[in-house]
Every structure is written in C-alpha cells, then in structure tokens.
Amino acid sequence: MRDNEILSKISALVDEEHELRGRLSAGEVTSDEENARVKELEVALDQCWDLLRQRRARRGAGEDPDNAAPRPVSEVEDYGQ
C-alpha cells in the first residue's frame, strides 16, 4: 500500500468515525454499537499510522518503503492506550 493509499484510508476511517458520532446523536445507533465500532476504527487508524511511519522511516534510511508491512494490532505502539 502506497503512502497516498494509506492517507486515503485514514481519511475514510476518520470520516466514518464522524458519521458514526452523528448517527449516535440522531439515535440511529446505540451507544454500545458506536463504542464498539469506534474501538475498531481506532485500531485500524493506529495500524495505518504505524505503517505510514514505517514507510517514511524506510524511505529516510534509503530503504524500499514497499517492504514495510502492517504489524499485528498487539504490536502497534498506540494499541490499548
């Protein structure tokens, strides 16, 4: 996944989070449903940002950024915070 694709995915995830909060305010989803999906979105965002950081670090070190790979959720820095 290229940087622009990762950034597009991040944007889509943030948009979904905002939409979900609006749906909660409108009573279209329950608080439990919203909380569960927001948690999933946060994990996906953490993974995207981690992959983007890896790609940038590889590029900065003169390495191929395409060798960066998504890490498991449990290994992502922001997981559980």
C-alpha positions, 0 to 999 in steps of 0.5 A: 500500500502506497503512502497516498493509499494509506492517507486515503484510508485514514481519511475514510476511517476518520470520516466514518468515525464522524458519521458514526458520532452523528448517527449516535446523536440522531439515535440511529445507533446505540451507544454500545454499537458506536463504542464498539465500532469506534474501538475498531476504527481506532485500531485500524487508524493506529495500524495505518499510522504505524505503517505510514511511519514505517514507510517514511522511516524506510524511505529516510534510511534509503530503504524500499518503503514497499517492504514495510508491512502492517504489524499485528494490532498487539504490536502497534505502539498506540494499541490499548492506550 
